[in-house]
Amino acid sequence: MINKQIVIIGAGVTGASVARELSRRQLDVLVLERASDVCEGTSKANSGIVHSGYDAKPGTLKAKLNVEGSRMMAELSRDLDFHFKNNGSLVLCFDEADRGALNDLLSRAETNGVEGVRILEADELRKLEPNISDEVVAALYAPTGGIVDPFMLTVALAENAAVNGVEFSLDTEVMSVSKDEKGYLIEAVKHPSITNKLESDENIRIHADIVINAAGVYADTFHNMVSADKIHITPRKGEYCLLDKKVGGYVSATLFQLPTAKGKGVLVTPTVHGNLLVGPTAEDTEDHDATDTSAEGLAKVVEVGSRSVKALPSRGNIITSFAGLRAHEDGGDFIIGEVSDAPGFIDVAGIESPGLSAAPAIGVYVAGIVDGICPSEKKTDFIATRQGITSMALSDIETRQRKISENPLYAKVICRCELVTEGEIVDAINRPLGATTLDGVKRRVRAGMGRCQAGFCTPKQVAILARELGVDISEITKKGCGSGLLTGYPKDETKGGEAHE
Ligand SMILES: Cc1cc2nc3c(=O)[nH]c(=O)nc-3n(C[C@H](O)[C@H](O)[C@H](O)COP(=O)(O)OP(=O)(O)OC[C@H]3O[C@@H](n4cnc5c(N)ncnc54)[C@H](O)[C@@H]3O)c2cc1C
């Protein structure tokens, strides 16, 4: 039996943010994540928008934590070195009859305390966004809106938590949680993986004084294991099209349409890395892993997104599509707090949009709840900052020359679309909580994120991963267990060695 003061279930942006806040304290914290990396759930598949906070219903936790989280994001991005840009957002109104709805959003913004929000008329709007649709009559402008790299935000929070002493157990799936006299018994399965170094599944039992339930679309399952007061999460699927960087400058702000009952509707936005993103749809499903995309869903994304701009440059420019699942709880608000009939069990459930924006504030809020249950000393040696991986493509000439003179691998370009070097990939693998999969490398340094979507660089990346991790290339996967890339060797070749690179 493993004994821990605090166990966090889930290493999405919520679990990672909570882990980082708890790592400021003298506490023994373990994060259990069923995937082979952090940021493998909803946190990897969303719009990447830092909402300013005009949309959430006043008085809700969503509204409070959205506004607080978005105010924290710029400083956090400097401290933890991830990409964030304050590009502003517009909610477009296509019909004079809808001005009332736009004004309602303006009053919500004022009630929620969002700074600088105002209505822009057609002339001013077109100066700001020349490619906006001719149909638009006015828009709500939120200058504090931003865009963020959701992977790097989550990875940065988790890495910083790990550096400050939080333990992460990846490929570890929680099967059950039950109350006992002194806390909670967690039964989990460790799956075979590069980090776990196991031949087959291993059952483990952990005792925790406090459990933090940050399991995304599965958070209702764990809540309902310990409480008589049930909750229910409906996964709400959102599909996207990601467009090539050559059309990334088509808009500069994030363009929303007026929200619907199911959410903020289809947006058109630049990403922090210069692509153009269009989506998402909103379809309820009971399948908690349904992250497939469909021809109909993607056609709808293009059709609805096309309304916002003059001519959506989608033809020939869609480089990939993806889908994410919002964790929609029936009550519609975030559920964050100690469960009334399960002392020491803290829900961080129903974290649908704006969960990414709110994440920094959610971490602080949950740590405050933990302080109330189990007061602890603050660490005097907490490391508040983190240095990200230097991007050679984005560095100035002096930095590039210095890096190359220190290590020639920074001169060897592996991903030709995003100009990612072998030196950066090696850094991504060898950091705390480093990458062990192709997707892990992709999310840390963008190798394979470009127009060819890893068509050219996959074999080279596999060879680098195998070499750095000291395993055979056949063990390298796309995203962990069940996503193997190689099925076997040609008859006349022996395993391993340069021949496979
Ligand atoms: C289509 C879409 C668009 C969105 N756009 C935005 C946006 O622009 N801005 C914004 O602020 N928010 C947005 N969101 C919301 C945001 O993405 C989420 O609120 C946030 O990512 C939730 O993070 P999480 O950590 O709670 O969940 P997740 O990222 O899903 O993390 C939960 C983790 O728990 C793990 N887990 C589950 N079961 C187990 C188990 N049995 N054992 C161990 N681990 C387990 C999962 O593997 C996962 O890693 C969007 C969401 C979607 C779906």
The ligand as an ORCA input file, in Angstrom:
! r2SCAN-3c Opt
* xyz 0 1
  C     -14.447     21.942    -28.066
  C     -13.908     22.629    -26.841
  C     -13.496     23.949    -26.887
  C     -13.023     24.583    -25.755
  N     -12.510     25.838    -25.861
  C     -12.047     26.459    -24.763
  C     -11.473     27.741    -24.861
  O     -11.275     28.274    -25.940
  N     -11.117     28.369    -23.729
  C     -11.312     27.809    -22.517
  O     -11.034     28.474    -21.520
  N     -11.776     26.554    -22.388
  C     -12.129     25.864    -23.485
  N     -12.594     24.598    -23.393
  C     -12.649     23.961    -22.091
  C     -11.286     23.434    -21.646
  O     -10.639     22.751    -22.689
  C     -11.521     22.514    -20.466
  O     -12.253     23.207    -19.494
  C     -10.242     22.012    -19.821
  O      -9.335     21.537    -20.769
  C     -10.592     20.925    -18.835
  O      -9.413     20.446    -18.287
  P      -9.455     19.245    -17.251
  O      -8.082     19.093    -16.750
  O     -10.537     19.487    -16.260
  O      -9.902     17.994    -18.105
  P      -8.998     17.048    -19.023
  O      -8.031     17.806    -19.807
  O      -9.936     16.156    -19.766
  O      -8.172     16.214    -17.966
  C      -8.732     15.147    -17.247
  C      -7.676     14.073    -17.145
  O      -8.159     13.014    -16.322
  C      -7.634     11.809    -16.826
  N      -8.432     10.690    -16.345
  C      -9.720     10.409    -16.649
  N     -10.079      9.247    -16.069
  C      -9.001      8.800    -15.376
  C      -8.740      7.631    -14.608
  N      -9.653      6.661    -14.442
  N      -7.522      7.500    -14.041
  C      -6.555      8.446    -14.213
  N      -6.748      9.539    -14.982
  C      -7.951      9.716    -15.542
  C      -7.745     12.012    -18.337
  O      -6.905     11.126    -19.059
  C      -7.357     13.462    -18.498
  O      -5.982     13.626    -18.780
  C     -13.018     23.908    -24.523
  C     -13.407     22.562    -24.477
  C     -13.803     21.917    -25.635
  C     -14.127     20.474    -25.602
*
